[in-house]
Amino acid sequence: MKPSAEFDEILSNFDPDVQQLAKSVRKLIFDVLPQTVEVPWVQQKVIGYGTGPKKMTEHFCWIQPNKTYVNLGFNYGAELPNADKLLEGTGKLFRHVKIKSASDVKNPGVRKLLEVACKHRVPAPRL
């Protein structure tokens, strides 16, 4: 799936390395769940992903580009298994993984988190 104009707009003000990381994370999300619904929030510079468009009931993760890395956030991250100790954060529910390099995207633990997250507390994808 080709990124939307809004996705590209969010990335446009970031360094090319960060843009590439965000695109790689996006590709991984769609590899894990091809029916993923993407919802870019241009004002907040965040792109949400879920089984439908509703942020809190249907989304399982998000991408947030930063100056030198990309946060891959998980809506119910505090409830996900964290055997690889990749998840960071202290909030009641949200957790994130800092993606700083291409090797971080390829980390099997990141893929495993996405595989669990896309089924945890979200409805099945709409077909």
Rosetta constraint file for C-alpha pairs under 8 A:
AtomPair CA 1 CA 30 HARMONIC 7.96 0.50
AtomPair CA 3 CA 7 HARMONIC 5.92 0.50
AtomPair CA 3 CA 8 HARMONIC 6.78 0.50
AtomPair CA 4 CA 8 HARMONIC 6.43 0.50
AtomPair CA 5 CA 9 HARMONIC 6.04 0.50
AtomPair CA 6 CA 10 HARMONIC 6.19 0.50
AtomPair CA 6 CA 40 HARMONIC 6.04 0.50
AtomPair CA 6 CA 41 HARMONIC 7.70 0.50
AtomPair CA 6 CA 42 HARMONIC 6.35 0.50
AtomPair CA 7 CA 11 HARMONIC 6.49 0.50
AtomPair CA 7 CA 40 HARMONIC 5.89 0.50
AtomPair CA 7 CA 42 HARMONIC 7.70 0.50
AtomPair CA 7 CA 47 HARMONIC 7.05 0.50
AtomPair CA 8 CA 12 HARMONIC 5.98 0.50
AtomPair CA 9 CA 13 HARMONIC 7.78 0.50
AtomPair CA 9 CA 42 HARMONIC 7.17 0.50
AtomPair CA 10 CA 40 HARMONIC 7.95 0.50
AtomPair CA 10 CA 42 HARMONIC 5.62 0.50
AtomPair CA 10 CA 45 HARMONIC 5.38 0.50
AtomPair CA 10 CA 46 HARMONIC 7.47 0.50
AtomPair CA 11 CA 19 HARMONIC 5.71 0.50
AtomPair CA 11 CA 22 HARMONIC 7.99 0.50
AtomPair CA 11 CA 45 HARMONIC 7.97 0.50
AtomPair CA 11 CA 65 HARMONIC 7.26 0.50
AtomPair CA 12 CA 19 HARMONIC 7.71 0.50
AtomPair CA 14 CA 18 HARMONIC 6.24 0.50
AtomPair CA 14 CA 19 HARMONIC 6.32 0.50
AtomPair CA 14 CA 65 HARMONIC 7.53 0.50
AtomPair CA 14 CA 66 HARMONIC 7.56 0.50
AtomPair CA 14 CA 67 HARMONIC 6.71 0.50
AtomPair CA 15 CA 19 HARMONIC 6.29 0.50
AtomPair CA 15 CA 67 HARMONIC 7.27 0.50
AtomPair CA 15 CA 68 HARMONIC 7.74 0.50
AtomPair CA 16 CA 20 HARMONIC 6.15 0.50
AtomPair CA 17 CA 21 HARMONIC 6.28 0.50
AtomPair CA 17 CA 68 HARMONIC 7.91 0.50
AtomPair CA 18 CA 22 HARMONIC 6.19 0.50
AtomPair CA 18 CA 65 HARMONIC 6.73 0.50
AtomPair CA 18 CA 66 HARMONIC 7.41 0.50
AtomPair CA 18 CA 67 HARMONIC 7.31 0.50
AtomPair CA 18 CA 68 HARMONIC 6.21 0.50
AtomPair CA 18 CA 69 HARMONIC 5.83 0.50
AtomPair CA 18 CA 70 HARMONIC 6.64 0.50
AtomPair CA 19 CA 23 HARMONIC 6.25 0.50
AtomPair CA 19 CA 65 HARMONIC 7.71 0.50
AtomPair CA 20 CA 24 HARMONIC 6.11 0.50
AtomPair CA 21 CA 25 HARMONIC 6.18 0.50
AtomPair CA 21 CA 69 HARMONIC 7.49 0.50
AtomPair CA 21 CA 70 HARMONIC 6.73 0.50
AtomPair CA 21 CA 99 HARMONIC 7.34 0.50
AtomPair CA 21 CA 100 HARMONIC 7.61 0.50
AtomPair CA 21 CA 101 HARMONIC 6.90 0.50
AtomPair CA 21 CA 102 HARMONIC 6.61 0.50
AtomPair CA 21 CA 105 HARMONIC 7.77 0.50
AtomPair CA 22 CA 26 HARMONIC 6.10 0.50
AtomPair CA 22 CA 63 HARMONIC 7.00 0.50
AtomPair CA 22 CA 65 HARMONIC 6.72 0.50
AtomPair CA 22 CA 70 HARMONIC 6.23 0.50
AtomPair CA 23 CA 27 HARMONIC 6.14 0.50
AtomPair CA 24 CA 28 HARMONIC 6.27 0.50
AtomPair CA 24 CA 102 HARMONIC 7.70 0.50
AtomPair CA 24 CA 105 HARMONIC 6.94 0.50
AtomPair CA 25 CA 29 HARMONIC 6.30 0.50
AtomPair CA 25 CA 63 HARMONIC 7.73 0.50
AtomPair CA 25 CA 72 HARMONIC 7.62 0.50
AtomPair CA 25 CA 105 HARMONIC 6.22 0.50
AtomPair CA 26 CA 30 HARMONIC 6.41 0.50
AtomPair CA 26 CA 63 HARMONIC 7.76 0.50
AtomPair CA 27 CA 31 HARMONIC 6.05 0.50
AtomPair CA 28 CA 32 HARMONIC 6.19 0.50
AtomPair CA 28 CA 105 HARMONIC 7.65 0.50
AtomPair CA 28 CA 111 HARMONIC 7.37 0.50
AtomPair CA 29 CA 33 HARMONIC 6.19 0.50
AtomPair CA 29 CA 34 HARMONIC 7.73 0.50
AtomPair CA 29 CA 36 HARMONIC 7.62 0.50
AtomPair CA 29 CA 114 HARMONIC 6.95 0.50
AtomPair CA 30 CA 34 HARMONIC 4.54 0.50
AtomPair CA 30 CA 35 HARMONIC 7.21 0.50
AtomPair CA 30 CA 36 HARMONIC 6.21 0.50
AtomPair CA 32 CA 111 HARMONIC 7.38 0.50
AtomPair CA 32 CA 114 HARMONIC 6.92 0.50
AtomPair CA 32 CA 115 HARMONIC 6.22 0.50
AtomPair CA 33 CA 115 HARMONIC 7.89 0.50
AtomPair CA 33 CA 118 HARMONIC 7.40 0.50
AtomPair CA 35 CA 51 HARMONIC 7.17 0.50
AtomPair CA 35 CA 125 HARMONIC 6.40 0.50
AtomPair CA 35 CA 126 HARMONIC 7.60 0.50
AtomPair CA 35 CA 127 HARMONIC 7.55 0.50
AtomPair CA 36 CA 49 HARMONIC 6.28 0.50
AtomPair CA 36 CA 50 HARMONIC 5.55 0.50
AtomPair CA 36 CA 51 HARMONIC 5.50 0.50
AtomPair CA 36 CA 52 HARMONIC 7.56 0.50
AtomPair CA 36 CA 125 HARMONIC 7.20 0.50
AtomPair CA 37 CA 49 HARMONIC 5.59 0.50
AtomPair CA 37 CA 50 HARMONIC 5.22 0.50
AtomPair CA 37 CA 51 HARMONIC 5.66 0.50
AtomPair CA 37 CA 52 HARMONIC 5.53 0.50
AtomPair CA 37 CA 53 HARMONIC 6.41 0.50
AtomPair CA 38 CA 47 HARMONIC 6.87 0.50
AtomPair CA 38 CA 48 HARMONIC 5.81 0.50
AtomPair CA 38 CA 49 HARMONIC 4.80 0.50
AtomPair CA 38 CA 50 HARMONIC 6.81 0.50
AtomPair CA 38 CA 53 HARMONIC 7.49 0.50
AtomPair CA 39 CA 47 HARMONIC 5.65 0.50
AtomPair CA 39 CA 48 HARMONIC 4.97 0.50
AtomPair CA 39 CA 49 HARMONIC 6.31 0.50
AtomPair CA 39 CA 53 HARMONIC 6.57 0.50
AtomPair CA 40 CA 45 HARMONIC 7.65 0.50
AtomPair CA 40 CA 46 HARMONIC 6.10 0.50
AtomPair CA 40 CA 47 HARMONIC 4.11 0.50
AtomPair CA 40 CA 48 HARMONIC 6.06 0.50
AtomPair CA 41 CA 45 HARMONIC 5.89 0.50
AtomPair CA 41 CA 46 HARMONIC 5.35 0.50
AtomPair CA 41 CA 47 HARMONIC 5.85 0.50
AtomPair CA 41 CA 48 HARMONIC 7.68 0.50
AtomPair CA 42 CA 46 HARMONIC 6.72 0.50
AtomPair CA 42 CA 47 HARMONIC 7.99 0.50
AtomPair CA 45 CA 64 HARMONIC 6.48 0.50
AtomPair CA 45 CA 65 HARMONIC 7.30 0.50
AtomPair CA 46 CA 62 HARMONIC 6.76 0.50
AtomPair CA 46 CA 63 HARMONIC 5.81 0.50
AtomPair CA 46 CA 64 HARMONIC 4.80 0.50
AtomPair CA 46 CA 65 HARMONIC 7.38 0.50
AtomPair CA 47 CA 62 HARMONIC 5.43 0.50
AtomPair CA 47 CA 63 HARMONIC 5.21 0.50
AtomPair CA 47 CA 64 HARMONIC 6.65 0.50
AtomPair CA 48 CA 55 HARMONIC 7.28 0.50
AtomPair CA 48 CA 59 HARMONIC 6.68 0.50
AtomPair CA 48 CA 60 HARMONIC 7.98 0.50
AtomPair CA 48 CA 61 HARMONIC 6.10 0.50
AtomPair CA 48 CA 62 HARMONIC 4.23 0.50
AtomPair CA 48 CA 63 HARMONIC 6.55 0.50
AtomPair CA 49 CA 59 HARMONIC 5.37 0.50
AtomPair CA 49 CA 60 HARMONIC 6.21 0.50
AtomPair CA 49 CA 61 HARMONIC 5.38 0.50
AtomPair CA 49 CA 62 HARMONIC 5.65 0.50
AtomPair CA 50 CA 54 HARMONIC 7.88 0.50
AtomPair CA 50 CA 55 HARMONIC 7.75 0.50
AtomPair CA 50 CA 58 HARMONIC 5.29 0.50
AtomPair CA 50 CA 59 HARMONIC 3.68 0.50
AtomPair CA 50 CA 60 HARMONIC 5.31 0.50
AtomPair CA 50 CA 61 HARMONIC 6.87 0.50
AtomPair CA 50 CA 118 HARMONIC 7.16 0.50
AtomPair CA 50 CA 122 HARMONIC 7.79 0.50
AtomPair CA 50 CA 125 HARMONIC 7.97 0.50
AtomPair CA 51 CA 58 HARMONIC 5.42 0.50
AtomPair CA 51 CA 59 HARMONIC 6.32 0.50
AtomPair CA 51 CA 60 HARMONIC 7.95 0.50
AtomPair CA 51 CA 118 HARMONIC 7.71 0.50
AtomPair CA 51 CA 122 HARMONIC 7.08 0.50
AtomPair CA 51 CA 123 HARMONIC 6.61 0.50
AtomPair CA 51 CA 124 HARMONIC 6.33 0.50
AtomPair CA 51 CA 125 HARMONIC 4.41 0.50
AtomPair CA 51 CA 126 HARMONIC 6.48 0.50
AtomPair CA 52 CA 58 HARMONIC 5.27 0.50
AtomPair CA 52 CA 59 HARMONIC 6.92 0.50
AtomPair CA 52 CA 125 HARMONIC 6.87 0.50
AtomPair CA 52 CA 126 HARMONIC 6.90 0.50
AtomPair CA 53 CA 58 HARMONIC 6.56 0.50
AtomPair CA 53 CA 59 HARMONIC 7.27 0.50
AtomPair CA 54 CA 58 HARMONIC 5.14 0.50
AtomPair CA 54 CA 59 HARMONIC 6.51 0.50
AtomPair CA 55 CA 59 HARMONIC 5.15 0.50
AtomPair CA 56 CA 75 HARMONIC 7.51 0.50
AtomPair CA 57 CA 121 HARMONIC 7.76 0.50
AtomPair CA 57 CA 122 HARMONIC 6.20 0.50
AtomPair CA 57 CA 123 HARMONIC 7.92 0.50
AtomPair CA 58 CA 122 HARMONIC 5.06 0.50
AtomPair CA 58 CA 123 HARMONIC 6.31 0.50
AtomPair CA 59 CA 75 HARMONIC 6.96 0.50
AtomPair CA 59 CA 122 HARMONIC 6.78 0.50
AtomPair CA 60 CA 74 HARMONIC 5.79 0.50
AtomPair CA 60 CA 75 HARMONIC 5.23 0.50
AtomPair CA 60 CA 76 HARMONIC 6.96 0.50
AtomPair CA 60 CA 117 HARMONIC 5.73 0.50
AtomPair CA 60 CA 118 HARMONIC 5.56 0.50
AtomPair CA 60 CA 120 HARMONIC 7.62 0.50
AtomPair CA 60 CA 122 HARMONIC 6.88 0.50
AtomPair CA 61 CA 72 HARMONIC 6.94 0.50
AtomPair CA 61 CA 73 HARMONIC 5.27 0.50
AtomPair CA 61 CA 74 HARMONIC 4.25 0.50
AtomPair CA 61 CA 75 HARMONIC 5.55 0.50
AtomPair CA 61 CA 114 HARMONIC 7.92 0.50
AtomPair CA 61 CA 117 HARMONIC 7.45 0.50
AtomPair CA 61 CA 118 HARMONIC 7.91 0.50
AtomPair CA 62 CA 71 HARMONIC 7.90 0.50
AtomPair CA 62 CA 72 HARMONIC 5.79 0.50
AtomPair CA 62 CA 73 HARMONIC 5.02 0.50
AtomPair CA 62 CA 74 HARMONIC 6.50 0.50
AtomPair CA 62 CA 75 HARMONIC 7.81 0.50
AtomPair CA 63 CA 70 HARMONIC 6.75 0.50
AtomPair CA 63 CA 71 HARMONIC 5.71 0.50
AtomPair CA 63 CA 72 HARMONIC 4.86 0.50
AtomPair CA 63 CA 73 HARMONIC 6.25 0.50
AtomPair CA 64 CA 70 HARMONIC 5.68 0.50
AtomPair CA 64 CA 71 HARMONIC 5.02 0.50
AtomPair CA 64 CA 72 HARMONIC 6.64 0.50
AtomPair CA 64 CA 73 HARMONIC 7.62 0.50
AtomPair CA 65 CA 69 HARMONIC 6.39 0.50
AtomPair CA 65 CA 70 HARMONIC 4.37 0.50
AtomPair CA 65 CA 71 HARMONIC 6.23 0.50
AtomPair CA 66 CA 70 HARMONIC 5.55 0.50
AtomPair CA 66 CA 71 HARMONIC 7.33 0.50
AtomPair CA 68 CA 100 HARMONIC 7.01 0.50
AtomPair CA 69 CA 98 HARMONIC 6.56 0.50
AtomPair CA 69 CA 99 HARMONIC 5.64 0.50
AtomPair CA 69 CA 100 HARMONIC 4.63 0.50
AtomPair CA 69 CA 101 HARMONIC 7.66 0.50
AtomPair CA 70 CA 98 HARMONIC 5.90 0.50
AtomPair CA 70 CA 99 HARMONIC 5.07 0.50
AtomPair CA 70 CA 100 HARMONIC 6.58 0.50
AtomPair CA 71 CA 96 HARMONIC 6.07 0.50
AtomPair CA 71 CA 97 HARMONIC 5.70 0.50
AtomPair CA 71 CA 98 HARMONIC 4.77 0.50
AtomPair CA 71 CA 99 HARMONIC 6.01 0.50
AtomPair CA 72 CA 96 HARMONIC 5.40 0.50
AtomPair CA 72 CA 97 HARMONIC 5.20 0.50
AtomPair CA 72 CA 98 HARMONIC 6.44 0.50
AtomPair CA 72 CA 99 HARMONIC 6.93 0.50
AtomPair CA 73 CA 77 HARMONIC 7.59 0.50
AtomPair CA 73 CA 94 HARMONIC 7.02 0.50
AtomPair CA 73 CA 95 HARMONIC 5.75 0.50
AtomPair CA 73 CA 96 HARMONIC 3.96 0.50
AtomPair CA 73 CA 97 HARMONIC 6.31 0.50
AtomPair CA 74 CA 94 HARMONIC 5.73 0.50
AtomPair CA 74 CA 95 HARMONIC 5.40 0.50
AtomPair CA 74 CA 96 HARMONIC 5.83 0.50
AtomPair CA 74 CA 117 HARMONIC 7.17 0.50
AtomPair CA 75 CA 93 HARMONIC 6.41 0.50
AtomPair CA 75 CA 94 HARMONIC 4.94 0.50
AtomPair CA 75 CA 95 HARMONIC 7.02 0.50
AtomPair CA 76 CA 80 HARMONIC 6.81 0.50
AtomPair CA 76 CA 93 HARMONIC 4.99 0.50
AtomPair CA 76 CA 94 HARMONIC 5.52 0.50
AtomPair CA 76 CA 95 HARMONIC 7.22 0.50
AtomPair CA 76 CA 117 HARMONIC 7.42 0.50
AtomPair CA 76 CA 120 HARMONIC 7.67 0.50
AtomPair CA 76 CA 121 HARMONIC 7.80 0.50
AtomPair CA 77 CA 87 HARMONIC 7.34 0.50
AtomPair CA 77 CA 93 HARMONIC 5.88 0.50
AtomPair CA 77 CA 94 HARMONIC 5.10 0.50
AtomPair CA 77 CA 95 HARMONIC 4.56 0.50
AtomPair CA 77 CA 96 HARMONIC 7.13 0.50
AtomPair CA 77 CA 117 HARMONIC 7.67 0.50
AtomPair CA 78 CA 91 HARMONIC 7.78 0.50
AtomPair CA 78 CA 92 HARMONIC 6.86 0.50
AtomPair CA 78 CA 93 HARMONIC 4.91 0.50
AtomPair CA 78 CA 94 HARMONIC 6.09 0.50
AtomPair CA 78 CA 95 HARMONIC 6.03 0.50
AtomPair CA 79 CA 93 HARMONIC 7.11 0.50
AtomPair CA 80 CA 113 HARMONIC 7.27 0.50
AtomPair CA 80 CA 116 HARMONIC 7.28 0.50
AtomPair CA 80 CA 117 HARMONIC 7.00 0.50
AtomPair CA 81 CA 113 HARMONIC 7.58 0.50
AtomPair CA 82 CA 86 HARMONIC 6.53 0.50
AtomPair CA 82 CA 87 HARMONIC 6.44 0.50
AtomPair CA 82 CA 113 HARMONIC 7.94 0.50
AtomPair CA 84 CA 109 HARMONIC 6.23 0.50
AtomPair CA 86 CA 97 HARMONIC 5.86 0.50
AtomPair CA 86 CA 109 HARMONIC 7.52 0.50
AtomPair CA 86 CA 110 HARMONIC 7.59 0.50
AtomPair CA 87 CA 95 HARMONIC 5.81 0.50
AtomPair CA 87 CA 96 HARMONIC 5.31 0.50
AtomPair CA 87 CA 97 HARMONIC 5.13 0.50
AtomPair CA 88 CA 95 HARMONIC 5.49 0.50
AtomPair CA 88 CA 96 HARMONIC 5.29 0.50
AtomPair CA 88 CA 97 HARMONIC 6.09 0.50
AtomPair CA 89 CA 94 HARMONIC 7.08 0.50
AtomPair CA 89 CA 95 HARMONIC 5.00 0.50
AtomPair CA 89 CA 96 HARMONIC 6.49 0.50
AtomPair CA 90 CA 94 HARMONIC 7.74 0.50
AtomPair CA 90 CA 95 HARMONIC 7.24 0.50
AtomPair CA 91 CA 95 HARMONIC 7.16 0.50
AtomPair CA 97 CA 110 HARMONIC 7.99 0.50
AtomPair CA 99 CA 104 HARMONIC 5.54 0.50
AtomPair CA 99 CA 105 HARMONIC 6.56 0.50
AtomPair CA 100 CA 104 HARMONIC 6.48 0.50
AtomPair CA 101 CA 105 HARMONIC 6.93 0.50
AtomPair CA 102 CA 106 HARMONIC 6.52 0.50
AtomPair CA 103 CA 107 HARMONIC 6.21 0.50
AtomPair CA 104 CA 110 HARMONIC 7.65 0.50
AtomPair CA 105 CA 110 HARMONIC 6.83 0.50
AtomPair CA 106 CA 110 HARMONIC 7.45 0.50
AtomPair CA 106 CA 111 HARMONIC 7.68 0.50
AtomPair CA 107 CA 111 HARMONIC 6.94 0.50
AtomPair CA 108 CA 112 HARMONIC 6.16 0.50
AtomPair CA 109 CA 113 HARMONIC 6.21 0.50
AtomPair CA 110 CA 114 HARMONIC 6.45 0.50
AtomPair CA 111 CA 115 HARMONIC 6.19 0.50
AtomPair CA 112 CA 116 HARMONIC 6.28 0.50
AtomPair CA 113 CA 117 HARMONIC 5.89 0.50
AtomPair CA 114 CA 118 HARMONIC 5.99 0.50
AtomPair CA 115 CA 119 HARMONIC 7.13 0.50
AtomPair CA 116 CA 120 HARMONIC 6.19 0.50
AtomPair CA 118 CA 122 HARMONIC 6.90 0.50
AtomPair CA 119 CA 123 HARMONIC 7.40 0.50
AtomPair CA 119 CA 124 HARMONIC 7.19 0.50
